[in-house]
Amino acid sequence: LVGLIFVTRGGIYWFELFDNYSCVISMFFVTGLECIGLMWYDKSTWPSFQREVTKWTGIELGLVWKVLWKFIAPGLIIT
């Protein structure tokens, strides 16, 4: 029933609105939940994530990354 708006004369305009904005909003929502889940939900998740990143890439995640993902990234996503 919601898809009927796309078959009207202005359907392509509605499609462009949905295509441009619905994906971006859901991406911000999912990214925010990832930041919250990684940094705030369980305290043992971050050290485990650090070990996995080091094992996979050889790069050690220090305090800068922790601050970025705990405070800066969620703040930027909200604003």
N, CA, C, O and CB atoms as a CASP TS submission, in Angstrom:
PFRMAT TS
TARGET T0000
AUTHOR 0000-0000-0000
METHOD Language model
MODEL 1
PARENT N/A
ATOM      1  N   LEU     1       0.829  -1.199   0.000  1.00  0.00           N
ATOM      2  CA  LEU     1       0.000   0.000   0.000  1.00  0.00           C
ATOM      3  C   LEU     1       0.872   1.261   0.000  1.00  0.00           C
ATOM      4  O   LEU     1       0.538   2.242  -0.664  1.00  0.00           O
ATOM      5  CB  LEU     1      -0.942  -0.001   1.218  1.00  0.00           C
ATOM      6  N   VAL     2       1.973   1.240   0.732  1.00  0.00           N
ATOM      7  CA  VAL     2       2.859   2.394   0.775  1.00  0.00           C
ATOM      8  C   VAL     2       3.548   2.587  -0.575  1.00  0.00           C
ATOM      9  O   VAL     2       3.872   3.716  -0.944  1.00  0.00           O
ATOM     10  CB  VAL     2       3.902   2.230   1.892  1.00  0.00           C
ATOM     11  N   GLY     3       3.771   1.511  -1.306  1.00  0.00           N
ATOM     12  CA  GLY     3       4.443   1.583  -2.588  1.00  0.00           C
ATOM     13  C   GLY     3       3.630   2.240  -3.683  1.00  0.00           C
ATOM     14  O   GLY     3       4.169   2.541  -4.749  1.00  0.00           O
ATOM     15  N   LEU     4       2.338   2.472  -3.449  1.00  0.00           N
ATOM     16  CA  LEU     4       1.497   3.113  -4.469  1.00  0.00           C
ATOM     17  C   LEU     4       1.957   4.529  -4.786  1.00  0.00           C
ATOM     18  O   LEU     4       1.721   5.019  -5.891  1.00  0.00           O
ATOM     19  CB  LEU     4       0.047   3.140  -4.011  1.00  0.00           C
ATOM     20  N   ILE     5       2.596   5.179  -3.858  1.00  0.00           N
ATOM     21  CA  ILE     5       3.064   6.548  -4.098  1.00  0.00           C
ATOM     22  C   ILE     5       4.129   6.585  -5.196  1.00  0.00           C
ATOM     23  O   ILE     5       4.311   7.613  -5.849  1.00  0.00           O
ATOM     24  CB  ILE     5       3.624   7.156  -2.801  1.00  0.00           C
ATOM     25  N   PHE     6       4.828   5.475  -5.398  1.00  0.00           N
ATOM     26  CA  PHE     6       5.894   5.437  -6.399  1.00  0.00           C
ATOM     27  C   PHE     6       5.371   5.253  -7.823  1.00  0.00           C
ATOM     28  O   PHE     6       6.124   5.464  -8.774  1.00  0.00           O
ATOM     29  CB  PHE     6       6.859   4.324  -6.071  1.00  0.00           C
ATOM     30  N   VAL     7       4.114   4.869  -8.001  1.00  0.00           N
ATOM     31  CA  VAL     7       3.584   4.652  -9.353  1.00  0.00           C
ATOM     32  C   VAL     7       2.741   5.829  -9.836  1.00  0.00           C
ATOM     33  O   VAL     7       2.122   5.743 -10.896  1.00  0.00           O
ATOM     34  CB  VAL     7       2.751   3.378  -9.390  1.00  0.00           C
ATOM     35  N   THR     8       2.706   6.915  -9.086  1.00  0.00           N
ATOM     36  CA  THR     8       1.989   8.106  -9.535  1.00  0.00           C
ATOM     37  C   THR     8       2.881   8.910 -10.468  1.00  0.00           C
ATOM     38  O   THR     8       4.021   8.525 -10.727  1.00  0.00           O
ATOM     39  CB  THR     8       1.536   8.971  -8.330  1.00  0.00           C
ATOM     40  N   ARG     9       2.370  10.014 -10.967  1.00  0.00           N
ATOM     41  CA  ARG     9       3.163  10.857 -11.871  1.00  0.00           C
ATOM     42  C   ARG     9       4.417  11.398 -11.194  1.00  0.00           C
ATOM     43  O   ARG     9       5.458  11.542 -11.836  1.00  0.00           O
ATOM     44  CB  ARG     9       2.319  12.016 -12.384  1.00  0.00           C
ATOM     45  N   GLY    10       4.324  11.689  -9.941  1.00  0.00           N
ATOM     46  CA  GLY    10       5.481  12.199  -9.190  1.00  0.00           C
ATOM     47  C   GLY    10       6.244  11.092  -8.487  1.00  0.00           C
ATOM     48  O   GLY    10       7.010  11.369  -7.564  1.00  0.00           O
ATOM     49  N   GLY    11       6.060   9.866  -8.892  1.00  0.00           N
ATOM     50  CA  GLY    11       6.659   8.722  -8.219  1.00  0.00           C
ATOM     51  C   GLY    11       8.169   8.741  -8.179  1.00  0.00           C
ATOM     52  O   GLY    11       8.778   8.345  -7.184  1.00  0.00           O
ATOM     53  N   ILE    12       8.781   9.205  -9.271  1.00  0.00           N
ATOM     54  CA  ILE    12      10.242   9.223  -9.296  1.00  0.00           C
ATOM     55  C   ILE    12      10.794  10.220  -8.280  1.00  0.00           C
ATOM     56  O   ILE    12      11.871  10.003  -7.723  1.00  0.00           O
ATOM     57  CB  ILE    12      10.748   9.567 -10.701  1.00  0.00           C
ATOM     58  N   TYR    13      10.076  11.296  -8.038  1.00  0.00           N
ATOM     59  CA  TYR    13      10.516  12.270  -7.037  1.00  0.00           C
ATOM     60  C   TYR    13      10.410  11.686  -5.630  1.00  0.00           C
ATOM     61  O   TYR    13      11.300  11.877  -4.801  1.00  0.00           O
ATOM     62  CB  TYR    13       9.684  13.562  -7.140  1.00  0.00           C
ATOM     63  N   TRP    14       9.316  10.974  -5.369  1.00  0.00           N
ATOM     64  CA  TRP    14       9.165  10.313  -4.083  1.00  0.00           C
ATOM     65  C   TRP    14      10.242   9.241  -3.899  1.00  0.00           C
ATOM     66  O   TRP    14      10.803   9.082  -2.815  1.00  0.00           O
ATOM     67  CB  TRP    14       7.764   9.692  -3.961  1.00  0.00           C
ATOM     68  N   PHE    15      10.515   8.513  -4.984  1.00  0.00           N
ATOM     69  CA  PHE    15      11.553   7.489  -4.918  1.00  0.00           C
ATOM     70  C   PHE    15      12.906   8.106  -4.587  1.00  0.00           C
ATOM     71  O   PHE    15      13.646   7.566  -3.765  1.00  0.00           O
ATOM     72  CB  PHE    15      11.632   6.722  -6.240  1.00  0.00           C
ATOM     73  N   GLU    16      13.233   9.221  -5.211  1.00  0.00           N
ATOM     74  CA  GLU    16      14.498   9.899  -4.921  1.00  0.00           C
ATOM     75  C   GLU    16      14.564  10.343  -3.466  1.00  0.00           C
ATOM     76  O   GLU    16      15.611  10.212  -2.831  1.00  0.00           O
ATOM     77  CB  GLU    16      14.681  11.105  -5.845  1.00  0.00           C
ATOM     78  N   LEU    17      13.464  10.866  -2.926  1.00  0.00           N
ATOM     79  CA  LEU    17      13.449  11.267  -1.515  1.00  0.00           C
ATOM     80  C   LEU    17      13.709  10.074  -0.599  1.00  0.00           C
ATOM     81  O   LEU    17      14.540  10.143   0.307  1.00  0.00           O
ATOM     82  CB  LEU    17      12.103  11.918  -1.159  1.00  0.00           C
ATOM     83  N   PHE    18      12.990   8.983  -0.846  1.00  0.00           N
ATOM     84  CA  PHE    18      13.184   7.797  -0.027  1.00  0.00           C
ATOM     85  C   PHE    18      14.594   7.245  -0.185  1.00  0.00           C
ATOM     86  O   PHE    18      15.219   6.839   0.794  1.00  0.00           O
ATOM     87  CB  PHE    18      12.158   6.731  -0.387  1.00  0.00           C
ATOM     88  N   ASP    19      15.088   7.231  -1.404  1.00  0.00           N
ATOM     89  CA  ASP    19      16.405   6.670  -1.671  1.00  0.00           C
ATOM     90  C   ASP    19      17.501   7.485  -0.993  1.00  0.00           C
ATOM     91  O   ASP    19      18.422   6.918  -0.406  1.00  0.00           O
ATOM     92  CB  ASP    19      16.656   6.602  -3.175  1.00  0.00           C
ATOM     93  N   ASN    20      17.409   8.800  -1.068  1.00  0.00           N
ATOM     94  CA  ASN    20      18.454   9.662  -0.518  1.00  0.00           C
ATOM     95  C   ASN    20      18.423   9.760   0.999  1.00  0.00           C
ATOM     96  O   ASN    20      19.477   9.775   1.634  1.00  0.00           O
ATOM     97  CB  ASN    20      18.335  11.032  -1.101  1.00  0.00           C
ATOM     98  N   TYR    21      17.246   9.827   1.587  1.00  0.00           N
ATOM     99  CA  TYR    21      17.165  10.141   3.009  1.00  0.00           C
ATOM    100  C   TYR    21      16.936   8.941   3.916  1.00  0.00           C
ATOM    101  O   TYR    21      17.445   8.925   5.037  1.00  0.00           O
ATOM    102  CB  TYR    21      16.081  11.115   3.229  1.00  0.00           C
ATOM    103  N   SER    22      16.196   7.946   3.474  1.00  0.00           N
ATOM    104  CA  SER    22      15.924   6.824   4.373  1.00  0.00           C
ATOM    105  C   SER    22      17.181   6.007   4.639  1.00  0.00           C
ATOM    106  O   SER    22      17.374   5.531   5.757  1.00  0.00           O
ATOM    107  CB  SER    22      14.836   5.928   3.790  1.00  0.00           C
ATOM    108  N   CYS    23      18.033   5.835   3.645  1.00  0.00           N
ATOM    109  CA  CYS    23      19.266   5.072   3.840  1.00  0.00           C
ATOM    110  C   CYS    23      20.218   5.807   4.779  1.00  0.00           C
ATOM    111  O   CYS    23      20.858   5.184   5.626  1.00  0.00           O
ATOM    112  CB  CYS    23      19.954   4.808   2.492  1.00  0.00           C
ATOM    113  N   VAL    24      20.312   7.104   4.637  1.00  0.00           N
ATOM    114  CA  VAL    24      21.238   7.878   5.471  1.00  0.00           C
ATOM    115  C   VAL    24      20.786   7.867   6.926  1.00  0.00           C
ATOM    116  O   VAL    24      21.610   7.715   7.828  1.00  0.00           O
ATOM    117  CB  VAL    24      21.347   9.329   4.959  1.00  0.00           C
ATOM    118  N   ILE    25      19.506   8.025   7.159  1.00  0.00           N
ATOM    119  CA  ILE    25      18.996   8.038   8.528  1.00  0.00           C
ATOM    120  C   ILE    25      19.213   6.688   9.193  1.00  0.00           C
ATOM    121  O   ILE    25      19.639   6.631  10.346  1.00  0.00           O
ATOM    122  CB  ILE    25      17.507   8.405   8.546  1.00  0.00           C
ATOM    123  N   SER    26      18.928   5.607   8.490  1.00  0.00           N
ATOM    124  CA  SER    26      19.121   4.287   9.092  1.00  0.00           C
ATOM    125  C   SER    26      20.608   4.003   9.318  1.00  0.00           C
ATOM    126  O   SER    26      20.967   3.334  10.286  1.00  0.00           O
ATOM    127  CB  SER    26      18.499   3.194   8.199  1.00  0.00           C
ATOM    128  N   MET    27      21.475   4.504   8.435  1.00  0.00           N
ATOM    129  CA  MET    27      22.911   4.304   8.615  1.00  0.00           C
ATOM    130  C   MET    27      23.404   5.027   9.873  1.00  0.00           C
ATOM    131  O   MET    27      24.217   4.476  10.614  1.00  0.00           O
ATOM    132  CB  MET    27      23.683   4.800   7.374  1.00  0.00           C
ATOM    133  N   PHE    28      22.929   6.243  10.126  1.00  0.00           N
ATOM    134  CA  PHE    28      23.302   6.961  11.342  1.00  0.00           C
ATOM    135  C   PHE    28      22.804   6.217  12.580  1.00  0.00           C
ATOM    136  O   PHE    28      23.510   6.136  13.585  1.00  0.00           O
ATOM    137  CB  PHE    28      22.739   8.392  11.316  1.00  0.00           C
ATOM    138  N   PHE    29      21.596   5.680  12.506  1.00  0.00           N
ATOM    139  CA  PHE    29      21.019   4.950  13.632  1.00  0.00           C
ATOM    140  C   PHE    29      21.845   3.707  13.956  1.00  0.00           C
ATOM    141  O   PHE    29      22.171   3.464  15.118  1.00  0.00           O
ATOM    142  CB  PHE    29      19.566   4.557  13.328  1.00  0.00           C
ATOM    143  N   VAL    30      22.181   2.928  12.945  1.00  0.00           N
ATOM    144  CA  VAL    30      22.955   1.702  13.151  1.00  0.00           C
ATOM    145  C   VAL    30      24.354   2.022  13.658  1.00  0.00           C
ATOM    146  O   VAL    30      24.858   1.341  14.551  1.00  0.00           O
ATOM    147  CB  VAL    30      23.038   0.895  11.850  1.00  0.00           C
ATOM    148  N   THR    31      24.990   3.052  13.097  1.00  0.00           N
ATOM    149  CA  THR    31      26.325   3.433  13.538  1.00  0.00           C
ATOM    150  C   THR    31      26.315   3.899  14.991  1.00  0.00           C
ATOM    151  O   THR    31      27.221   3.569  15.757  1.00  0.00           O
ATOM    152  CB  THR    31      26.886   4.531  12.638  1.00  0.00           C
ATOM    153  N   GLY    32      25.302   4.656  15.367  1.00  0.00           N
ATOM    154  CA  GLY    32      25.180   5.088  16.753  1.00  0.00           C
ATOM    155  C   GLY    32      25.009   3.919  17.706  1.00  0.00           C
ATOM    156  O   GLY    32      25.598   3.898  18.787  1.00  0.00           O
ATOM    157  N   LEU    33      24.199   2.945  17.302  1.00  0.00           N
ATOM    158  CA  LEU    33      24.019   1.763  18.146  1.00  0.00           C
ATOM    159  C   LEU    33      25.311   0.953  18.262  1.00  0.00           C
ATOM    160  O   LEU    33      25.587   0.377  19.314  1.00  0.00           O
ATOM    161  CB  LEU    33      22.900   0.882  17.588  1.00  0.00           C
ATOM    162  N   GLU    34      26.094   0.906  17.200  1.00  0.00           N
ATOM    163  CA  GLU    34      27.375   0.206  17.275  1.00  0.00           C
ATOM    164  C   GLU    34      28.317   0.891  18.259  1.00  0.00           C
ATOM    165  O   GLU    34      28.980   0.223  19.053  1.00  0.00           O
ATOM    166  CB  GLU    34      28.025   0.131  15.890  1.00  0.00           C
ATOM    167  N   CYS    35      28.378   2.206  18.210  1.00  0.00           N
ATOM    168  CA  CYS    35      29.239   2.945  19.159  1.00  0.00           C
ATOM    169  C   CYS    35      28.780   2.719  20.591  1.00  0.00           C
ATOM    170  O   CYS    35      29.601   2.493  21.481  1.00  0.00           O
ATOM    171  CB  CYS    35      29.235   4.458  18.840  1.00  0.00           C
ATOM    172  N   ILE    36      27.495   2.778  20.813  1.00  0.00           N
ATOM    173  CA  ILE    36      26.962   2.577  22.161  1.00  0.00           C
ATOM    174  C   ILE    36      27.203   1.146  22.623  1.00  0.00           C
ATOM    175  O   ILE    36      27.607   0.921  23.764  1.00  0.00           O
ATOM    176  CB  ILE    36      25.459   2.903  22.204  1.00  0.00           C
ATOM    177  N   GLY    37      26.959   0.184  21.750  1.00  0.00           N
ATOM    178  CA  GLY    37      27.164  -1.212  22.120  1.00  0.00           C
ATOM    179  C   GLY    37      28.612  -1.557  22.378  1.00  0.00           C
ATOM    180  O   GLY    37      28.914  -2.344  23.275  1.00  0.00           O
ATOM    181  N   LEU    38      29.511  -0.979  21.600  1.00  0.00           N
ATOM    182  CA  LEU    38      30.932  -1.280  21.755  1.00  0.00           C
ATOM    183  C   LEU    38      31.525  -0.622  22.990  1.00  0.00           C
ATOM    184  O   LEU    38      32.360  -1.218  23.669  1.00  0.00           O
ATOM    185  CB  LEU    38      31.695  -0.837  20.527  1.00  0.00           C
ATOM    186  N   MET    39      31.108   0.588  23.284  1.00  0.00           N
ATOM    187  CA  MET    39      31.778   1.345  24.336  1.00  0.00           C
ATOM    188  C   MET    39      31.014   1.423  25.662  1.00  0.00           C
ATOM    189  O   MET    39      31.642   1.538  26.715  1.00  0.00           O
ATOM    190  CB  MET    39      32.035   2.720  23.848  1.00  0.00           C
ATOM    191  N   TRP    40      29.700   1.364  25.643  1.00  0.00           N
ATOM    192  CA  TRP    40      28.943   1.643  26.856  1.00  0.00           C
ATOM    193  C   TRP    40      28.198   0.418  27.412  1.00  0.00           C
ATOM    194  O   TRP    40      27.959   0.343  28.617  1.00  0.00           O
ATOM    195  CB  TRP    40      27.960   2.745  26.583  1.00  0.00           C
ATOM    196  N   TYR    41      27.835  -0.526  26.562  1.00  0.00           N
ATOM    197  CA  TYR    41      26.958  -1.611  27.018  1.00  0.00           C
ATOM    198  C   TYR    41      27.665  -2.598  27.937  1.00  0.00           C
ATOM    199  O   TYR    41      27.172  -2.900  29.024  1.00  0.00           O
ATOM    200  CB  TYR    41      26.396  -2.351  25.827  1.00  0.00           C
ATOM    201  N   ASP    42      28.812  -3.100  27.508  1.00  0.00           N
ATOM    202  CA  ASP    42      29.533  -4.106  28.280  1.00  0.00           C
ATOM    203  C   ASP    42      31.010  -3.711  28.342  1.00  0.00           C
ATOM    204  O   ASP    42      31.626  -3.445  27.309  1.00  0.00           O
ATOM    205  CB  ASP    42      29.359  -5.531  27.654  1.00  0.00           C
ATOM    206  N   LYS    43      31.564  -3.673  29.519  1.00  0.00           N
ATOM    207  CA  LYS    43      32.946  -3.210  29.701  1.00  0.00           C
ATOM    208  C   LYS    43      33.970  -4.168  29.089  1.00  0.00           C
ATOM    209  O   LYS    43      35.072  -3.741  28.746  1.00  0.00           O
ATOM    210  CB  LYS    43      33.240  -3.031  31.183  1.00  0.00           C
ATOM    211  N   SER    44      33.637  -5.432  28.947  1.00  0.00           N
ATOM    212  CA  SER    44      34.602  -6.393  28.409  1.00  0.00           C
ATOM    213  C   SER    44      34.627  -6.408  26.881  1.00  0.00           C
ATOM    214  O   SER    44      35.473  -7.080  26.291  1.00  0.00           O
ATOM    215  CB  SER    44      34.284  -7.783  28.925  1.00  0.00           C
ATOM    216  N   THR    45      33.732  -5.695  26.240  1.00  0.00           N
ATOM    217  CA  THR    45      33.668  -5.705  24.782  1.00  0.00           C
ATOM    218  C   THR    45      34.842  -4.961  24.168  1.00  0.00           C
ATOM    219  O   THR    45      35.417  -5.436  23.188  1.00  0.00           O
ATOM    220  CB  THR    45      32.361  -5.092  24.306  1.00  0.00           C
ATOM    221  N   TRP    46      35.214  -3.819  24.708  1.00  0.00           N
ATOM    222  CA  TRP    46      36.295  -3.015  24.121  1.00  0.00           C
ATOM    223  C   TRP    46      37.644  -3.746  24.150  1.00  0.00           C
ATOM    224  O   TRP    46      38.318  -3.783  23.121  1.00  0.00           O
ATOM    225  CB  TRP    46      36.416  -1.683  24.865  1.00  0.00           C
ATOM    226  N   PRO    47      38.070  -4.329  25.278  1.00  0.00           N
ATOM    227  CA  PRO    47      39.355  -5.055  25.243  1.00  0.00           C
ATOM    228  C   PRO    47      39.347  -6.230  24.261  1.00  0.00           C
ATOM    229  O   PRO    47      40.348  -6.502  23.598  1.00  0.00           O
ATOM    230  CB  PRO    47      39.698  -5.568  26.637  1.00  0.00           C
ATOM    231  N   SER    48      38.228  -6.909  24.179  1.00  0.00           N
ATOM    232  CA  SER    48      38.109  -8.009  23.218  1.00  0.00           C
ATOM    233  C   SER    48      38.208  -7.492  21.783  1.00  0.00           C
ATOM    234  O   SER    48      38.867  -8.102  20.941  1.00  0.00           O
ATOM    235  CB  SER    48      36.779  -8.759  23.421  1.00  0.00           C
ATOM    236  N   PHE    49      37.562  -6.385  21.516  1.00  0.00           N
ATOM    237  CA  PHE    49      37.615  -5.775  20.186  1.00  0.00           C
ATOM    238  C   PHE    49      39.032  -5.319  19.851  1.00  0.00           C
ATOM    239  O   PHE    49      39.486  -5.474  18.717  1.00  0.00           O
ATOM    240  CB  PHE    49      36.646  -4.588  20.102  1.00  0.00           C
ATOM    241  N   GLN    50      39.736  -4.751  20.845  1.00  0.00           N
ATOM    242  CA  GLN    50      41.126  -4.327  20.648  1.00  0.00           C
ATOM    243  C   GLN    50      42.013  -5.507  20.268  1.00  0.00           C
ATOM    244  O   GLN    50      42.824  -5.405  19.348  1.00  0.00           O
ATOM    245  CB  GLN    50      41.665  -3.654  21.915  1.00  0.00           C
ATOM    246  N   ARG    51      41.862  -6.622  20.971  1.00  0.00           N
ATOM    247  CA  ARG    51      42.661  -7.808  20.666  1.00  0.00           C
ATOM    248  C   ARG    51      42.384  -8.319  19.249  1.00  0.00           C
ATOM    249  O   ARG    51      43.309  -8.685  18.523  1.00  0.00           O
ATOM    250  CB  ARG    51      42.377  -8.914  21.687  1.00  0.00           C
ATOM    251  N   GLU    52      41.114  -8.341  18.867  1.00  0.00           N
ATOM    252  CA  GLU    52      40.763  -8.826  17.529  1.00  0.00           C
ATOM    253  C   GLU    52      41.333  -7.916  16.438  1.00  0.00           C
ATOM    254  O   GLU    52      41.847  -8.408  15.433  1.00  0.00           O
ATOM    255  CB  GLU    52      39.237  -8.927  17.384  1.00  0.00           C
ATOM    256  N   VAL    53      41.247  -6.606  16.623  1.00  0.00           N
ATOM    257  CA  VAL    53      41.794  -5.674  15.628  1.00  0.00           C
ATOM    258  C   VAL    53      43.302  -5.850  15.523  1.00  0.00           C
ATOM    259  O   VAL    53      43.851  -5.841  14.422  1.00  0.00           O
ATOM    260  CB  VAL    53      41.448  -4.208  15.994  1.00  0.00           C
ATOM    261  N   THR    54      43.969  -6.007  16.649  1.00  0.00           N
ATOM    262  CA  THR    54      45.420  -6.210  16.634  1.00  0.00           C
ATOM    263  C   THR    54      45.766  -7.529  15.944  1.00  0.00           C
ATOM    264  O   THR    54      46.726  -7.595  15.177  1.00  0.00           O
ATOM    265  CB  THR    54      45.987  -6.193  18.073  1.00  0.00           C
ATOM    266  N   LYS    55      44.997  -8.562  16.210  1.00  0.00           N
ATOM    267  CA  LYS    55      45.254  -9.864  15.591  1.00  0.00           C
ATOM    268  C   LYS    55      45.038  -9.811  14.074  1.00  0.00           C
ATOM    269  O   LYS    55      45.820 -10.387  13.318  1.00  0.00           O
ATOM    270  CB  LYS    55      44.346 -10.937  16.215  1.00  0.00           C
ATOM    271  N   TRP    56      43.984  -9.123  13.627  1.00  0.00           N
ATOM    272  CA  TRP    56      43.645  -9.089  12.207  1.00  0.00           C
ATOM    273  C   TRP    56      44.524  -8.130  11.406  1.00  0.00           C
ATOM    274  O   TRP    56      44.896  -8.430  10.271  1.00  0.00           O
ATOM    275  CB  TRP    56      42.199  -8.703  12.040  1.00  0.00           C
ATOM    276  N   THR    57      44.857  -6.974  11.996  1.00  0.00           N
ATOM    277  CA  THR    57      45.554  -5.939  11.220  1.00  0.00           C
ATOM    278  C   THR    57      46.964  -5.649  11.702  1.00  0.00           C
ATOM    279  O   THR    57      47.764  -5.100  10.944  1.00  0.00           O
ATOM    280  CB  THR    57      44.765  -4.673  11.252  1.00  0.00           C
ATOM    281  N   GLY    58      47.293  -5.998  12.931  1.00  0.00           N
ATOM    282  CA  GLY    58      48.594  -5.672  13.479  1.00  0.00           C
ATOM    283  C   GLY    58      48.671  -4.259  14.032  1.00  0.00           C
ATOM    284  O   GLY    58      49.739  -3.823  14.462  1.00  0.00           O
ATOM    285  N   ILE    59      47.561  -3.539  14.028  1.00  0.00           N
ATOM    286  CA  ILE    59      47.513  -2.157  14.533  1.00  0.00           C
ATOM    287  C   ILE    59      46.928  -2.174  15.940  1.00  0.00           C
ATOM    288  O   ILE    59      45.876  -2.765  16.184  1.00  0.00           O
ATOM    289  CB  ILE    59      46.664  -1.229  13.588  1.00  0.00           C
ATOM    290  N   GLU    60      47.625  -1.521  16.855  1.00  0.00           N
ATOM    291  CA  GLU    60      47.141  -1.434  18.230  1.00  0.00           C
ATOM    292  C   GLU    60      46.236  -0.205  18.381  1.00  0.00           C
ATOM    293  O   GLU    60      46.616   0.899  17.991  1.00  0.00           O
ATOM    294  CB  GLU    60      48.331  -1.367  19.231  1.00  0.00           C
ATOM    295  N   LEU    61      45.059  -0.398  18.937  1.00  0.00           N
ATOM    296  CA  LEU    61      44.136   0.713  19.178  1.00  0.00           C
ATOM    297  C   LEU    61      44.421   1.277  20.566  1.00  0.00           C
ATOM    298  O   LEU    61      44.272   0.578  21.568  1.00  0.00           O
ATOM    299  CB  LEU    61      42.640   0.252  19.052  1.00  0.00           C
ATOM    300  N   GLY    62      44.824   2.525  20.621  1.00  0.00           N
ATOM    301  CA  GLY    62      45.182   3.148  21.884  1.00  0.00           C
ATOM    302  C   GLY    62      44.052   3.958  22.477  1.00  0.00           C
ATOM    303  O   GLY    62      42.879   3.778  22.149  1.00  0.00           O
ATOM    304  N   LEU    63      44.442   4.851  23.355  1.00  0.00           N
ATOM    305  CA  LEU    63      43.486   5.689  24.074  1.00  0.00           C
ATOM    306  C   LEU    63      42.746   6.643  23.138  1.00  0.00           C
ATOM    307  O   LEU    63      41.583   6.970  23.377  1.00  0.00           O
ATOM    308  CB  LEU    63      44.201   6.481  25.159  1.00  0.00           C
ATOM    309  N   VAL    64      43.409   7.086  22.085  1.00  0.00           N
ATOM    310  CA  VAL    64      42.777   8.019  21.144  1.00  0.00           C
ATOM    311  C   VAL    64      41.538   7.390  20.511  1.00  0.00           C
ATOM    312  O   VAL    64      40.490   8.031  20.421  1.00  0.00           O
ATOM    313  CB  VAL    64      43.776   8.442  20.047  1.00  0.00           C
ATOM    314  N   TRP    65      41.656   6.142  20.075  1.00  0.00           N
ATOM    315  CA  TRP    65      40.510   5.460  19.464  1.00  0.00           C
ATOM    316  C   TRP    65      39.389   5.251  20.469  1.00  0.00           C
ATOM    317  O   TRP    65      38.212   5.373  20.128  1.00  0.00           O
ATOM    318  CB  TRP    65      40.938   4.115  18.881  1.00  0.00           C
ATOM    319  N   LYS    66      39.753   4.938  21.703  1.00  0.00           N
ATOM    320  CA  LYS    66      38.730   4.738  22.736  1.00  0.00           C
ATOM    321  C   LYS    66      37.938   6.024  22.971  1.00  0.00           C
ATOM    322  O   LYS    66      36.711   5.995  23.062  1.00  0.00           O
ATOM    323  CB  LYS    66      39.377   4.267  24.052  1.00  0.00           C
ATOM    324  N   VAL    67      38.643   7.144  23.067  1.00  0.00           N
ATOM    325  CA  VAL    67      37.975   8.437  23.266  1.00  0.00           C
ATOM    326  C   VAL    67      37.116   8.788  22.050  1.00  0.00           C
ATOM    327  O   VAL    67      35.992   9.267  22.196  1.00  0.00           O
ATOM    328  CB  VAL    67      39.016   9.555  23.525  1.00  0.00           C
ATOM    329  N   LEU    68      37.651   8.547  20.852  1.00  0.00           N
ATOM    330  CA  LEU    68      36.894   8.848  19.640  1.00  0.00           C
ATOM    331  C   LEU    68      35.596   8.060  19.578  1.00  0.00           C
ATOM    332  O   LEU    68      34.540   8.625  19.291  1.00  0.00           O
ATOM    333  CB  LEU    68      37.734   8.556  18.411  1.00  0.00           C
ATOM    334  N   TRP    69      35.663   6.757  19.843  1.00  0.00           N
ATOM    335  CA  TRP    69      34.466   5.927  19.721  1.00  0.00           C
ATOM    336  C   TRP    69      33.528   6.047  20.911  1.00  0.00           C
ATOM    337  O   TRP    69      32.342   5.736  20.794  1.00  0.00           O
ATOM    338  CB  TRP    69      34.861   4.494  19.546  1.00  0.00           C
ATOM    339  N   LYS    70      34.035   6.490  22.046  1.00  0.00           N
ATOM    340  CA  LYS    70      33.174   6.604  23.226  1.00  0.00           C
ATOM    341  C   LYS    70      32.474   7.953  23.306  1.00  0.00           C
ATOM    342  O   LYS    70      31.327   8.028  23.747  1.00  0.00           O
ATOM    343  CB  LYS    70      33.985   6.380  24.483  1.00  0.00           C
ATOM    344  N   PHE    71      33.152   9.028  22.884  1.00  0.00           N
ATOM    345  CA  PHE    71      32.585  10.366  23.048  1.00  0.00           C
ATOM    346  C   PHE    71      32.396  11.121  21.737  1.00  0.00           C
ATOM    347  O   PHE    71      31.315  11.653  21.483  1.00  0.00           O
ATOM    348  CB  PHE    71      33.460  11.169  23.952  1.00  0.00           C
ATOM    349  N   ILE    72      33.415  11.174  20.916  1.00  0.00           N
ATOM    350  CA  ILE    72      33.391  12.027  19.726  1.00  0.00           C
ATOM    351  C   ILE    72      32.427  11.498  18.666  1.00  0.00           C
ATOM    352  O   ILE    72      31.571  12.239  18.184  1.00  0.00           O
ATOM    353  CB  ILE    72      34.791  12.144  19.138  1.00  0.00           C
ATOM    354  N   ALA    73      32.561  10.226  18.301  1.00  0.00           N
ATOM    355  CA  ALA    73      31.718   9.669  17.240  1.00  0.00           C
ATOM    356  C   ALA    73      30.223   9.719  17.586  1.00  0.00           C
ATOM    357  O   ALA    73      29.436  10.145  16.741  1.00  0.00           O
ATOM    358  CB  ALA    73      32.128   8.230  16.960  1.00  0.00           C
ATOM    359  N   PRO    74      29.797   9.308  18.782  1.00  0.00           N
ATOM    360  CA  PRO    74      28.362   9.443  19.100  1.00  0.00           C
ATOM    361  C   PRO    74      27.899  10.902  19.102  1.00  0.00           C
ATOM    362  O   PRO    74      26.778  11.204  18.692  1.00  0.00           O
ATOM    363  CB  PRO    74      28.068   8.815  20.463  1.00  0.00           C
ATOM    364  N   GLY    75      28.770  11.803  19.567  1.00  0.00           N
ATOM    365  CA  GLY    75      28.412  13.224  19.541  1.00  0.00           C
ATOM    366  C   GLY    75      28.234  13.751  18.134  1.00  0.00           C
ATOM    367  O   GLY    75      27.302  14.509  17.867  1.00  0.00           O
ATOM    368  N   LEU    76      29.118  13.358  17.231  1.00  0.00           N
ATOM    369  CA  LEU    76      28.978  13.773  15.841  1.00  0.00           C
ATOM    370  C   LEU    76      27.748  13.152  15.176  1.00  0.00           C
ATOM    371  O   LEU    76      27.095  13.797  14.355  1.00  0.00           O
ATOM    372  CB  LEU    76      30.228  13.401  15.062  1.00  0.00           C
ATOM    373  N   ILE    77      27.438  11.932  15.518  1.00  0.00           N
ATOM    374  CA  ILE    77      26.270  11.272  14.938  1.00  0.00           C
ATOM    375  C   ILE    77      24.978  11.955  15.404  1.00  0.00           C
ATOM    376  O   ILE    77      24.037  12.108  14.626  1.00  0.00           O
ATOM    377  CB  ILE    77      26.254   9.773  15.320  1.00  0.00           C
ATOM    378  N   ILE    78      24.942  12.356  16.656  1.00  0.00           N
ATOM    379  CA  ILE    78      23.730  13.001  17.186  1.00  0.00           C
ATOM    380  C   ILE    78      23.515  14.379  16.585  1.00  0.00           C
ATOM    381  O   ILE    78      22.379  14.767  16.316  1.00  0.00           O
ATOM    382  CB  ILE    78      23.809  13.113  18.704  1.00  0.00           C
ATOM    383  N   THR    79      24.603  15.128  16.369  1.00  0.00           N
ATOM    384  CA  THR    79      24.439  16.483  15.831  1.00  0.00           C
ATOM    385  C   THR    79      24.269  16.517  14.345  1.00  0.00           C
ATOM    386  O   THR    79      24.122  17.593  13.765  1.00  0.00           O
ATOM    387  CB  THR    79      25.601  17.323  16.199  1.00  0.00           C
TER
END
